[in-house]
Amino acid sequence: MGRQVRPSGIRSVPAGQVFIRNIEASCRHHHGAPRGWWRPRRAAAHRAASLRLCLGFTAALAFPPWLAAQPLPADAATRASEIQRRQEQELDAQRARAAERPDVLSAPPAVPGEGPLVFPEESPCFTIAQVVWDGSPPPAALRRDVNTVLGQCIGGQGLRVLQEHLMARLIDRGLITARVLVPEQSLASGTLTLRYVPGRISGVKSDGAPGWWRTALPTWPGGEVNQRDLDQALENIRRLAGQADASIDVAPGPELGDSDIIIKPGTGKRWHAYVGGDNAGLESTGKNQVNAGLTLDSPLFLYDQLSVSWNSNADLRNSDAGSRAASVNYSIPFGYWTLFAGASKSRYRQTVAGFDEPIVYGGTSKQVEAGVSVVPYRCASYKGTAMLKFLRKRASSTLNDIDIEVQRRDVVGYEFSYGHRHYIDQMVLDVGGGVRGTLPQFSDQPGYVYGDPDWNGRSTILTANAGLYLPFKVAGQQMAYQVNWQIQHAKTPIVPADYFTIGNRYAVRGFDGQMTLAAQDGWTLRNDLSLDLGELLRVPGHQGYAGLDVGRVGGPSAMWLSGRTLAGAVIGLRGRAALPGAANALSASYDVSAGWPLQKPESLKTASPVFAATLMFEF
C-alpha cells in the first residue's frame, strides 16, 4: 500500500494535543497499578508496555483523518471506526431485510361518473337551492362534493349523472360498499333529498388463518368497509413470507349495506431460513463472509414476526483476525401501526505487526432498540410511512485484550424518519428524510470528537433520500432504470463511527472497500440499468445489470483528505431460481459483478477490477 504525503503548510491541531494528553492520563490511570500477584519487575514491564501500546493507539486515533486512512502497522488501530461502520452497514441490511413488506395499493375500478361533474341540458329541469340528506350522515367530503349542484337546473337525467358521480367519489375514497340513493321526490320546491347508505362490516371470518385478525385489520365489525383498511390489513398479513398469496374478500352481509370480511390465509410454511456467503469483508478481519438467518411467522398467532441472523468471517478457526455479528428482531402490527424491537451484537479482532511482538486490536458493539412505525395516510396510488425509535448503543475497544477506557461508548439515541411512495402508472417514486442523534442527558459515555475536547455528547444528523424505478421495453425486451440518492449532514460534531462512508459495495460500487473515504457529511448517487433475461434465456428470474455510482464526502474532517469524490462502474448478473428436485422447498439467489473505479484520490488504493459475489440458499 502506498503512503499518503501530508499536505504542506498543515500544522498540528492544539485541540488534538489536549485530547492526547487527556487520554495519556487515562491510560496511566488504567495501567498504572499492577495486580498484586505479579512480580515487581514483571509488573513494571507490563505497565510500561501497556502504556506504550495505549499511547500508540491513542495517537493514531487523535491524529487527523487523512493519516487515519493509511493502512500501515503504526496506525492500523485507526481502522477500528471503519470496521465498526462496515459492521453497522451489514446490520442495517439485516434490519432492512427483517422490515421488508410488500405494497398493497388497490386501484379503484373504472365506473361511470368519473371525472368532472357535467349536467346535461334537459327539459323540464328545476334549479336546486338546497340539498337535504336523509338517514345516516354522509362523509364531510361527500357533502362538499354535492354542493356543486346548488344553482344548477337539473332533471331526471341530471339526477342519474349526480348519483353516478357521487358513487364514483365514494369508491375513489375507498368506500366500496357505500351507496347514495335518490328517492322519488319533486324538485319543484328547489330541494333535493339524498340518502346515504354506509357499507358496514357485519363480521370477520378468518378460518385457518395463522394469526388473530384484530392485529392485522385496522377496523372492526360495525365500522365502514374501506378499501384502504383492507389494503393495510393485507400488507400486515403478506409481510409474512408464508402469507405472500393471502387474500381478502368482501361478501354480502345479512342486512342491506352490510358486508362480511373474509381473510383467506396463504399456503406457505411459517418458518424460513437461509444460509449464504459473500466476499464483502475487510482483509484485516476476513474478506470471505458467511451468514445465516431464521424467521418465524406469527409465533404468537398475532401476525407478528421474529427473525434472527448471524454472520462471520469464513475462516472460523482464525484466532488472530475475524468478525462476528448477530441480531434479533421482532415486530407486531396493530392496524396502521407496527411496534418493533431489536438487539444486535458485533465484534472484531485484527492482528498487526508490532515492534517486539504482534499487536491485537479488538472491539465490541452492542445495541438494543425499540420503536413504532405508522402509515399516516394511504390512497390508491401512494402512501406515507413514519418511524420513531430509541436505542442504546455500547461500544468498547481493546488492545492486547486490555480495555481502552477512553474508547468506551455508552449512548442513548433516537431516530425519526418519514417516507412517501408514489406509483405513477408503472413508475415508482420514493422520497424521504429523517434525523437521528444522541441524548446526552441519558448517555453514560458519549465518546470523543477530534478537535473538540469540550464536546457535550450531543449529536444531530440530518438525512434525506430519493429514488425512482422506471420499467420500460426496448425491442420487446423488458428493462428497468433505477436511481437512488442519499445524503447526510451533521448539524453538530459527531464521532468517527457515525461518519458517512463511501467506497464499498454499500455506497459507490467499483471499489474493494479495503480503503474508504469518510467524513461528517456526504452523498451518493446510484444508477442501475437492468435487462430481464427471461425472454432471452427462456429462464425467468435472472437479470443482467450495469451500474454507475458517484459519491462525495464533506465536513470539517474532509480537509485532511487528499480527495473527496469517488465514482465507480459495475456490471453484473443476479437472479433467483428454485433448485431442481426440491419441489420449490429450496431456492438459490446470487449476485456476481465486476467493478472498476472511475475517479478517486491517488492515495486511495483499490483493486481493479473488483469482483464481488454473493450466494444465498433459502429454504
C-alpha positions as CSV (number, residue, x, y, z in Angstrom):
1,M,0.0,0.0,0.0
2,G,1.2,3.5,-0.8
3,R,1.8,6.1,1.8
4,Q,0.0,9.4,1.7
5,V,2.0,12.6,1.9
6,R,0.8,15.1,4.4
7,P,-0.1,18.4,2.7
8,S,2.4,21.1,3.2
9,G,1.6,24.0,5.5
10,I,-0.7,22.0,7.7
11,R,0.2,22.1,11.4
12,S,-0.9,20.0,14.3
13,V,-4.1,21.0,15.9
14,P,-3.7,22.1,19.5
15,A,-7.1,20.5,20.5
16,G,-5.8,17.2,19.3
17,Q,-2.7,17.6,21.6
18,V,-5.1,18.3,24.5
19,F,-7.1,15.2,23.6
20,I,-3.9,13.1,23.5
21,R,-2.8,14.4,27.0
22,N,-6.3,13.6,28.4
23,I,-6.1,10.0,27.0
24,E,-2.5,9.7,28.3
25,A,-3.7,10.5,31.7
26,S,-6.5,7.9,31.4
27,C,-4.0,5.3,30.1
28,R,-1.7,5.9,33.1
29,H,-4.6,5.6,35.4
30,H,-5.8,2.5,33.7
31,H,-2.5,0.7,33.5
32,G,-0.6,2.3,36.4
33,A,-1.3,-0.2,39.1
34,P,-0.2,-3.8,38.6
35,R,-2.1,-6.6,40.1
36,G,-0.8,-7.8,43.4
37,W,0.2,-11.3,42.4
38,W,2.6,-10.0,39.7
39,R,6.3,-9.8,40.4
40,P,7.5,-6.1,40.6
41,R,9.8,-6.4,37.6
42,R,7.1,-8.1,35.5
43,A,4.5,-5.7,36.7
44,A,6.7,-2.7,35.7
45,A,7.5,-4.2,32.3
46,H,3.8,-4.9,31.7
47,R,2.9,-1.4,32.8
48,A,5.4,0.2,30.5
49,A,4.4,-1.9,27.6
50,S,0.7,-1.4,28.1
51,L,1.2,2.4,28.4
52,R,3.3,2.4,25.3
53,L,0.7,0.5,23.3
54,C,-2.1,2.6,24.7
55,L,-0.4,5.8,23.7
56,G,0.3,4.5,20.3
57,F,-3.3,3.6,19.9
58,T,-4.3,7.0,21.2
59,A,-2.1,8.9,18.9
60,A,-3.4,7.0,15.9
61,L,-7.0,7.9,16.9
62,A,-6.3,11.5,17.7
63,F,-4.3,12.3,14.5
64,P,-6.2,13.9,11.7
65,P,-8.4,11.6,9.5
66,W,-6.1,11.9,6.4
67,L,-3.5,10.0,8.4
68,A,-6.1,7.5,9.6
69,A,-6.7,6.5,6.0
70,Q,-3.3,4.8,5.7
71,P,-3.3,1.0,6.3
72,L,0.1,1.0,8.0
73,P,1.0,-1.1,11.0
74,A,1.6,2.0,13.2
75,D,-1.9,3.3,12.7
76,A,-3.8,0.1,12.0
77,A,-5.9,0.8,15.1
78,T,-7.5,3.8,13.3
79,R,-9.3,1.3,11.2
80,A,-11.5,0.5,14.2
81,S,-14.1,3.1,13.2
82,E,-14.1,1.8,9.6
83,I,-14.7,-1.8,10.8
84,Q,-17.5,-0.6,13.1
85,R,-19.1,1.3,10.3
86,R,-18.9,-1.7,8.0
87,Q,-20.5,-3.9,10.6
88,E,-23.2,-1.3,11.1
89,Q,-23.9,-1.3,7.4
90,E,-24.2,-5.1,7.5
91,L,-26.6,-5.0,10.5
92,D,-28.6,-2.2,8.8
93,A,-29.1,-4.5,5.8
94,Q,-30.3,-7.3,8.1
95,R,-32.7,-4.9,9.8
96,A,-34.0,-3.8,6.4
97,R,-34.5,-7.4,5.4
98,A,-36.5,-8.0,8.5
99,A,-38.6,-4.9,7.9
100,E,-39.5,-5.6,4.3
101,R,-43.1,-5.6,3.4
102,P,-45.0,-5.7,0.1
103,D,-47.0,-2.7,-1.1
104,V,-50.8,-3.4,-1.5
105,L,-52.4,-0.4,-3.3
106,S,-55.7,-1.3,-4.9
107,A,-56.7,0.9,-7.7
108,P,-60.4,1.7,-7.9
109,P,-62.3,0.0,-10.8
110,A,-63.4,2.2,-13.7
111,V,-67.0,3.2,-13.0
112,P,-69.4,5.6,-14.6
113,G,-69.4,9.1,-13.2
114,E,-65.6,9.6,-13.1
115,G,-64.2,12.9,-14.0
116,P,-65.8,16.4,-13.6
117,L,-69.5,16.7,-12.9
118,V,-71.3,18.0,-16.0
119,F,-75.1,18.1,-16.1
120,P,-76.9,17.5,-19.4
121,E,-79.3,20.2,-20.8
122,E,-82.8,18.8,-20.4
123,S,-86.4,20.0,-20.1
124,P,-88.1,20.1,-17.8
125,C,-85.4,21.0,-15.2
126,F,-85.5,22.6,-11.8
127,T,-83.0,24.9,-10.1
128,I,-81.6,23.3,-6.9
129,A,-81.4,25.7,-3.9
130,Q,-81.0,23.2,-1.1
131,V,-79.7,19.6,-0.5
132,V,-81.1,17.5,2.3
133,W,-79.6,14.2,3.5
134,D,-82.0,11.6,4.7
135,G,-80.8,8.8,7.1
136,S,-77.2,8.3,8.1
137,P,-74.9,11.4,7.8
138,P,-72.5,11.2,4.8
139,P,-68.8,11.8,5.0
140,A,-67.9,15.5,5.0
141,A,-66.1,15.2,1.7
142,L,-69.3,13.9,0.1
143,R,-71.2,16.9,1.4
144,R,-68.7,19.2,-0.2
145,D,-68.9,17.3,-3.5
146,V,-72.7,17.5,-3.6
147,N,-72.7,21.3,-3.1
148,T,-71.7,21.7,-6.7
149,V,-75.4,21.0,-7.6
150,L,-76.6,24.2,-6.0
151,G,-77.8,26.7,-8.5
152,Q,-77.9,24.1,-11.3
153,C,-81.0,23.3,-13.3
154,I,-81.4,19.5,-13.4
155,G,-84.0,16.9,-14.3
156,G,-84.3,13.2,-14.4
157,Q,-81.1,12.6,-16.4
158,G,-79.2,15.1,-14.2
159,L,-80.1,13.1,-11.1
160,R,-78.7,9.9,-12.6
161,V,-75.5,11.8,-13.5
162,L,-75.2,13.2,-10.0
163,Q,-75.8,9.7,-8.4
164,E,-73.1,8.1,-10.6
165,H,-70.7,10.9,-9.8
166,L,-71.2,10.6,-6.0
167,M,-70.8,6.8,-6.2
168,A,-67.6,7.2,-8.1
169,R,-66.3,9.6,-5.5
170,L,-67.1,7.1,-2.7
171,I,-65.2,4.3,-4.5
172,D,-62.3,6.7,-5.1
173,R,-62.1,7.3,-1.3
174,G,-62.2,3.5,-0.7
175,L,-65.8,3.3,0.5
176,I,-66.5,0.4,-2.0
177,T,-69.8,-0.8,-0.5
178,A,-71.4,2.5,0.5
179,R,-74.3,3.8,-1.6
180,V,-76.0,7.1,-2.4
181,L,-79.7,6.7,-3.2
182,V,-82.1,9.3,-4.8
183,P,-85.6,8.7,-3.5
184,E,-88.7,9.6,-5.5
185,Q,-89.4,13.3,-5.0
186,S,-90.5,16.5,-6.6
187,L,-87.8,19.1,-7.3
188,A,-90.3,21.9,-7.9
189,S,-89.5,23.4,-4.4
190,G,-85.8,23.5,-5.2
191,T,-85.0,21.0,-2.5
192,L,-83.0,17.8,-3.4
193,T,-83.2,14.9,-1.0
194,L,-80.4,12.3,-1.0
195,R,-79.9,9.2,1.1
196,Y,-76.6,7.8,2.2
197,V,-76.3,4.1,3.0
198,P,-73.0,3.3,4.7
199,G,-71.3,0.0,4.0
200,R,-70.9,-1.6,7.4
201,I,-68.8,-4.6,8.4
202,S,-71.1,-7.3,9.8
203,G,-68.4,-9.8,10.7
204,V,-64.9,-11.0,10.0
205,K,-64.1,-14.6,9.1
206,S,-60.5,-15.9,9.2
207,D,-60.8,-19.7,9.4
208,G,-57.4,-21.4,9.3
209,A,-55.5,-18.1,9.4
210,P,-52.2,-18.2,11.3
211,G,-53.0,-15.0,13.3
212,W,-55.6,-13.1,15.2
213,W,-57.3,-10.8,12.6
214,R,-57.7,-7.9,15.1
215,T,-54.0,-7.1,15.0
216,A,-53.9,-7.0,11.2
217,L,-57.2,-5.3,10.4
218,P,-57.4,-1.6,11.3
219,T,-61.2,-1.6,11.6
220,W,-63.8,-3.7,13.5
221,P,-67.3,-5.1,12.9
222,G,-69.7,-2.1,12.9
223,G,-67.2,0.1,11.1
224,E,-67.4,1.1,7.5
225,V,-65.9,-1.1,4.8
226,N,-62.9,0.9,3.4
227,Q,-60.6,-0.4,0.7
228,R,-57.7,1.4,2.4
229,D,-58.2,-0.5,5.6
230,L,-58.3,-3.8,3.6
231,D,-55.1,-2.9,1.8
232,Q,-53.4,-2.2,5.1
233,A,-54.6,-5.4,6.6
234,L,-53.3,-7.4,3.5
235,E,-49.9,-5.7,3.9
236,N,-49.8,-6.7,7.5
237,I,-50.5,-10.3,6.5
238,R,-48.4,-10.5,3.4
239,R,-45.3,-9.1,5.1
240,L,-45.0,-12.7,6.5
241,A,-43.2,-14.7,3.8
242,G,-45.5,-17.7,4.2
243,Q,-48.6,-15.4,3.6
244,A,-47.5,-13.9,0.3
245,D,-50.5,-15.4,-1.5
246,A,-53.1,-14.4,1.2
247,S,-56.1,-12.5,0.1
248,I,-59.2,-10.7,1.5
249,D,-62.7,-10.9,0.0
250,V,-65.8,-8.9,0.7
251,A,-69.1,-10.8,0.7
252,P,-72.7,-9.6,1.2
253,G,-73.9,-9.5,4.8
254,P,-77.3,-10.2,6.3
255,E,-78.6,-6.7,6.0
256,L,-78.7,-4.0,3.3
257,G,-75.3,-2.3,3.2
258,D,-73.6,-4.9,5.4
259,S,-70.6,-7.0,4.3
260,D,-68.6,-9.8,5.7
261,I,-64.8,-9.6,5.5
262,I,-63.2,-13.0,4.6
263,I,-59.5,-13.5,5.2
264,K,-58.1,-16.3,3.1
265,P,-54.7,-17.4,4.5
266,G,-51.6,-18.1,2.4
267,T,-50.3,-21.5,1.6
268,G,-46.7,-21.1,2.7
269,K,-45.0,-22.5,5.8
270,R,-44.5,-20.5,8.9
271,W,-40.7,-20.6,9.2
272,H,-38.0,-19.7,6.7
273,A,-34.2,-19.9,6.8
274,Y,-31.2,-19.0,4.7
275,V,-27.5,-19.6,4.6
276,G,-25.1,-17.8,2.4
277,G,-21.8,-16.2,1.8
278,D,-20.0,-13.3,0.1
279,N,-16.6,-11.6,-0.3
280,A,-17.7,-8.3,1.2
281,G,-15.4,-8.4,4.3
282,L,-12.3,-6.5,5.1
283,E,-8.9,-8.2,4.6
284,S,-7.9,-7.3,8.1
285,T,-10.8,-9.3,9.7
286,G,-11.7,-11.7,6.9
287,K,-12.7,-10.9,3.3
288,N,-14.9,-14.0,2.8
289,Q,-18.0,-13.9,5.0
290,V,-20.7,-16.5,5.8
291,N,-24.2,-15.7,7.1
292,A,-27.4,-17.4,8.2
293,G,-30.8,-16.5,9.4
294,L,-34.1,-17.9,10.6
295,T,-37.6,-16.2,10.5
296,L,-40.7,-17.3,12.3
297,D,-44.1,-16.1,11.0
298,S,-46.7,-15.3,13.6
299,P,-45.1,-17.2,16.5
300,L,-47.7,-15.7,18.9
301,F,-50.5,-16.0,16.4
302,L,-50.7,-12.2,16.2
303,Y,-49.3,-11.8,12.6
304,D,-46.1,-11.0,14.4
305,Q,-42.6,-11.9,13.1
306,L,-39.4,-13.0,14.8
307,S,-36.1,-13.1,12.9
308,V,-32.6,-13.9,13.9
309,S,-29.5,-13.5,11.8
310,W,-25.8,-14.2,12.1
311,N,-22.7,-13.5,10.0
312,S,-19.0,-14.2,10.5
313,N,-15.7,-14.4,8.6
314,A,-15.5,-17.7,6.8
315,D,-12.3,-18.8,8.5
316,L,-13.8,-19.6,11.8
317,R,-10.6,-21.2,13.2
318,N,-8.5,-18.0,12.7
319,S,-7.9,-16.7,16.2
320,D,-5.8,-13.7,15.0
321,A,-8.4,-12.0,12.9
322,G,-12.1,-12.2,12.4
323,S,-15.5,-10.5,12.8
324,R,-18.8,-11.7,14.2
325,A,-22.3,-10.1,14.2
326,A,-25.7,-11.4,15.3
327,S,-29.1,-9.7,15.6
328,V,-32.6,-10.5,16.6
329,N,-35.7,-8.5,15.5
330,Y,-39.3,-8.7,16.5
331,S,-42.4,-6.8,15.1
332,I,-46.1,-6.9,15.6
333,P,-48.8,-4.9,13.7
334,F,-51.7,-3.1,15.1
335,G,-53.7,-1.9,12.1
336,Y,-51.9,1.2,10.7
337,W,-49.2,0.9,13.5
338,T,-46.3,-1.5,13.9
339,L,-44.3,-2.0,17.1
340,F,-40.8,-3.4,16.7
341,A,-37.8,-4.1,18.9
342,G,-34.3,-5.5,18.2
343,A,-30.9,-6.2,19.6
344,S,-27.6,-6.8,17.9
345,K,-24.0,-7.6,18.9
346,S,-20.9,-7.4,16.8
347,R,-17.2,-7.8,17.5
348,Y,-13.9,-7.9,15.6
349,R,-10.3,-8.8,16.1
350,Q,-7.3,-8.0,14.0
351,T,-3.5,-8.6,14.5
352,V,-0.8,-6.3,13.1
353,A,3.0,-6.5,13.5
354,G,4.4,-4.5,16.4
355,F,7.9,-3.5,17.4
356,D,8.6,-6.6,19.6
357,E,5.5,-8.7,19.2
358,P,2.2,-8.7,17.3
359,I,-0.4,-6.2,18.5
360,V,-4.0,-7.4,18.7
361,Y,-6.8,-4.8,18.3
362,G,-10.4,-5.7,19.0
363,G,-13.7,-4.2,19.6
364,T,-17.3,-5.0,20.6
365,S,-20.5,-3.2,19.9
366,K,-24.0,-3.9,21.4
367,Q,-27.3,-2.2,20.5
368,V,-30.8,-2.5,21.7
369,E,-33.7,-0.6,20.1
370,A,-37.5,-0.3,20.2
371,G,-39.8,1.9,18.2
372,V,-43.0,2.3,16.3
373,S,-43.9,2.9,12.7
374,V,-47.2,4.2,11.3
375,V,-48.9,4.7,7.9
376,P,-50.4,8.2,8.4
377,Y,-52.2,8.2,5.0
378,R,-52.7,6.0,2.0
379,C,-54.6,6.2,-1.2
380,A,-55.0,4.0,-4.3
381,S,-51.6,5.1,-5.7
382,Y,-49.5,6.3,-2.8
383,K,-48.8,6.0,0.9
384,G,-46.7,7.6,3.6
385,T,-44.7,5.9,6.4
386,A,-43.3,7.5,9.6
387,M,-41.0,5.8,12.1
388,L,-39.6,6.7,15.5
389,K,-37.3,4.6,17.6
390,F,-35.0,4.9,20.6
391,L,-31.8,2.9,21.1
392,R,-28.9,2.3,23.4
393,K,-25.5,1.5,22.0
394,R,-22.4,0.4,23.8
395,A,-19.1,0.1,22.2
396,S,-15.6,-0.7,23.5
397,S,-12.1,-1.3,22.1
398,T,-9.3,-3.5,23.4
399,L,-5.5,-3.6,22.8
400,N,-3.9,-6.9,23.5
401,D,-7.2,-7.8,25.3
402,I,-6.9,-4.8,27.6
403,D,-9.9,-2.4,27.6
404,I,-9.1,1.1,26.5
405,E,-11.3,3.2,28.7
406,V,-11.3,6.3,26.6
407,Q,-12.6,4.3,23.6
408,R,-15.7,3.1,25.5
409,R,-19.1,4.5,24.5
410,D,-22.4,4.1,26.1
411,V,-25.0,6.3,24.4
412,V,-28.8,6.6,24.2
413,G,-30.1,7.9,20.9
414,Y,-33.1,8.3,18.7
415,E,-34.1,8.2,15.1
416,F,-37.1,9.6,13.2
417,S,-37.7,9.1,9.5
418,Y,-40.5,9.7,7.1
419,G,-41.0,8.3,3.6
420,H,-43.5,8.7,0.8
421,R,-44.0,6.2,-2.0
422,H,-46.0,7.1,-5.1
423,Y,-47.0,4.8,-8.0
424,I,-47.4,6.7,-11.3
425,D,-48.5,4.0,-13.8
426,Q,-45.6,1.5,-13.6
427,M,-43.1,4.1,-12.3
428,V,-42.4,4.1,-8.5
429,L,-41.2,7.3,-6.8
430,D,-39.7,7.4,-3.3
431,V,-38.8,10.4,-1.3
432,G,-38.0,10.7,2.4
433,G,-35.9,12.3,5.1
434,G,-35.0,11.9,8.8
435,V,-33.0,12.9,11.8
436,R,-31.0,10.9,14.2
437,G,-28.9,11.8,17.2
438,T,-27.9,11.2,20.8
439,L,-29.5,12.2,24.1
440,P,-26.5,13.1,26.3
441,Q,-28.7,13.5,29.4
442,F,-29.4,9.8,29.3
443,S,-26.0,8.7,28.0
444,D,-23.2,7.4,30.2
445,Q,-20.2,7.8,28.0
446,P,-20.8,9.7,24.7
447,G,-17.2,9.3,23.4
448,Y,-14.7,11.8,22.0
449,V,-14.7,14.1,19.0
450,Y,-11.4,15.1,17.4
451,G,-10.7,18.8,17.7
452,D,-13.4,19.4,20.3
453,P,-12.4,18.3,23.8
454,D,-15.3,20.1,25.3
455,W,-17.9,18.3,23.2
456,N,-21.1,17.8,25.3
457,G,-22.0,14.5,23.7
458,R,-25.0,15.7,21.7
459,S,-25.0,14.8,18.0
460,T,-27.6,15.6,15.4
461,I,-27.5,14.1,11.9
462,L,-30.0,15.0,9.1
463,T,-30.6,12.6,6.2
464,A,-32.6,12.6,3.0
465,N,-33.2,10.2,0.2
466,A,-35.0,9.9,-3.1
467,G,-35.4,7.1,-5.6
468,L,-37.0,6.3,-8.9
469,Y,-37.8,2.9,-10.5
470,L,-38.9,3.0,-14.2
471,P,-39.6,-0.2,-16.1
472,F,-39.7,0.0,-19.9
473,K,-39.3,-2.1,-23.0
474,V,-36.8,-1.9,-25.9
475,A,-37.3,-4.1,-28.9
476,G,-39.7,-6.2,-26.9
477,Q,-37.2,-6.8,-24.1
478,Q,-38.1,-5.8,-20.5
479,M,-35.7,-3.3,-19.0
480,A,-35.7,-1.1,-16.0
481,Y,-33.8,2.0,-14.8
482,Q,-33.4,2.6,-11.1
483,V,-31.7,5.6,-9.4
484,N,-31.2,6.2,-5.7
485,W,-29.8,9.3,-4.0
486,Q,-28.8,9.6,-0.3
487,I,-27.4,12.5,1.7
488,Q,-26.2,13.0,5.3
489,H,-25.4,16.3,7.0
490,A,-24.1,16.5,10.6
491,K,-25.5,19.5,12.4
492,T,-23.2,19.0,15.3
493,P,-19.8,17.4,15.9
494,I,-20.0,13.6,15.6
495,V,-17.8,10.6,16.5
496,P,-16.0,8.8,13.6
497,A,-18.2,5.8,13.9
498,D,-21.1,8.0,12.6
499,Y,-19.2,9.3,9.6
500,F,-20.6,9.0,6.1
501,T,-18.6,6.3,4.3
502,I,-18.2,5.8,0.5
503,G,-16.1,3.3,-1.4
504,N,-17.6,-0.2,-0.8
505,R,-20.4,-2.2,-2.2
506,Y,-22.9,-0.4,0.0
507,A,-22.0,3.0,-1.2
508,V,-20.2,3.8,-4.5
509,R,-19.5,0.4,-6.1
510,G,-16.4,-0.3,-8.1
511,F,-14.1,-0.3,-5.1
512,D,-12.9,-3.2,-2.9
513,G,-13.7,-1.4,0.4
514,Q,-10.3,-2.0,1.9
515,M,-9.8,1.8,2.0
516,T,-12.7,4.2,2.0
517,L,-13.4,7.9,2.3
518,A,-15.3,9.0,5.4
519,A,-16.3,12.4,6.9
520,Q,-19.2,14.0,8.7
521,D,-21.2,14.9,5.6
522,G,-21.7,13.1,2.3
523,W,-24.0,12.0,-0.5
524,T,-24.2,9.2,-3.0
525,L,-26.0,8.7,-6.4
526,R,-26.6,5.1,-7.5
527,N,-27.8,4.3,-11.0
528,D,-28.8,0.9,-12.3
529,L,-29.9,-0.3,-15.7
530,S,-31.2,-3.8,-15.8
531,L,-32.3,-6.3,-18.5
532,D,-34.7,-9.1,-17.8
533,L,-33.1,-12.2,-19.3
534,G,-36.2,-14.3,-19.1
535,E,-37.1,-13.7,-22.7
536,L,-33.6,-14.3,-24.0
537,L,-32.6,-17.3,-21.8
538,R,-36.1,-18.7,-21.6
539,V,-35.5,-19.0,-17.8
540,P,-37.3,-16.4,-15.7
541,G,-35.8,-14.8,-12.6
542,H,-32.5,-13.6,-14.0
543,Q,-31.2,-10.1,-14.7
544,G,-28.2,-8.5,-16.2
545,Y,-27.3,-5.1,-15.0
546,A,-24.9,-2.2,-15.3
547,G,-24.4,0.5,-12.7
548,L,-22.7,3.9,-12.3
549,D,-22.2,5.4,-8.9
550,V,-20.9,8.7,-7.6
551,G,-20.3,9.9,-4.1
552,R,-18.7,12.7,-2.2
553,V,-17.9,13.4,1.4
554,G,-17.5,16.7,3.2
555,G,-17.4,18.4,6.6
556,P,-14.5,19.6,8.9
557,S,-12.6,16.4,8.8
558,A,-12.6,16.2,5.0
559,M,-10.0,19.0,4.8
560,W,-7.4,16.3,5.7
561,L,-8.4,14.0,2.8
562,S,-6.4,14.2,-0.5
563,G,-9.7,13.8,-2.3
564,R,-13.4,13.8,-1.6
565,T,-15.1,12.3,-4.6
566,L,-15.4,8.7,-5.8
567,A,-17.0,7.3,-8.9
568,G,-17.3,3.7,-10.0
569,A,-18.9,1.4,-12.5
570,V,-20.1,-2.1,-12.3
571,I,-21.6,-4.8,-14.5
572,G,-23.2,-8.0,-13.2
573,L,-25.7,-10.8,-13.2
574,R,-28.2,-11.5,-10.5
575,G,-31.1,-13.9,-10.1
576,R,-33.1,-16.4,-8.2
577,A,-34.2,-19.9,-9.1
578,A,-35.7,-23.0,-7.4
579,L,-33.3,-25.9,-7.3
580,P,-34.4,-28.9,-9.3
581,G,-35.9,-31.8,-7.4
582,A,-36.5,-29.6,-4.3
583,A,-40.2,-29.1,-5.1
584,N,-39.7,-25.3,-4.6
585,A,-38.6,-26.0,-1.0
586,L,-35.1,-24.8,-1.7
587,S,-34.1,-21.9,-3.8
588,A,-30.8,-20.1,-4.6
589,S,-30.2,-16.4,-5.2
590,Y,-27.0,-14.9,-6.4
591,D,-25.3,-11.6,-7.4
592,V,-21.9,-11.6,-9.2
593,S,-20.4,-8.5,-10.6
594,A,-17.2,-6.8,-11.8
595,G,-16.5,-3.2,-11.0
596,W,-13.9,-0.5,-11.8
597,P,-13.0,2.8,-10.1
598,L,-13.5,5.7,-12.4
599,Q,-12.5,8.6,-10.1
600,K,-10.6,8.5,-6.8
601,P,-7.7,10.2,-4.9
602,E,-4.4,8.7,-6.0
603,S,-3.7,7.7,-2.3
604,L,-6.8,5.5,-2.1
605,K,-5.7,2.1,-3.1
606,T,-8.1,-0.4,-4.5
607,A,-8.2,-3.5,-6.7
608,S,-9.2,-3.0,-10.4
609,P,-11.3,-4.7,-11.5
610,V,-13.2,-5.6,-8.3
611,F,-15.0,-8.9,-8.3
612,A,-18.0,-9.2,-6.0
613,A,-20.0,-12.3,-5.3
614,T,-23.0,-13.2,-3.1
615,L,-24.7,-16.5,-2.9
616,M,-27.7,-17.4,-0.7
617,F,-29.7,-20.6,-0.3
618,E,-33.3,-20.2,1.1
619,F,-35.5,-22.9,2.4
